[in-house]
Amino acid sequence: MAIGKYSSKRWWMLIVSIVIGTLIGIYLQGFASTASYFRNIVSVGFNFRDVNLAVIDFGLKFYFHANLGTLIGGIAGLWIIR
């Protein structure tokens, strides 16, 4: 059982480092000197602006953005969990 818990913790460390890397990349997009390096490499998703059912109205939006910070965070995460 201890191996499963340790393995789960390792995956969370990887996911957290990828998210932190992405957030740093988005932050660095705001500066003119680093914006060209940290532009979004991948931007995919879908957007249902208005779904109208007889009883309820709702919308759904999901996008995935990846930049150089995402790649650096993933590599750092793999190095950390190694």
Secondary structure as GFF3:
##gff-version 3
##sequence-region A 1 82
A	DSSP	alpha_helix	2	28	.	.	.	ID=ss1
A	DSSP	beta_strand	42	52	.	.	.	ID=ss2
A	DSSP	beta_strand	57	66	.	.	.	ID=ss3
A	DSSP	alpha_helix	68	81	.	.	.	ID=ss4
###
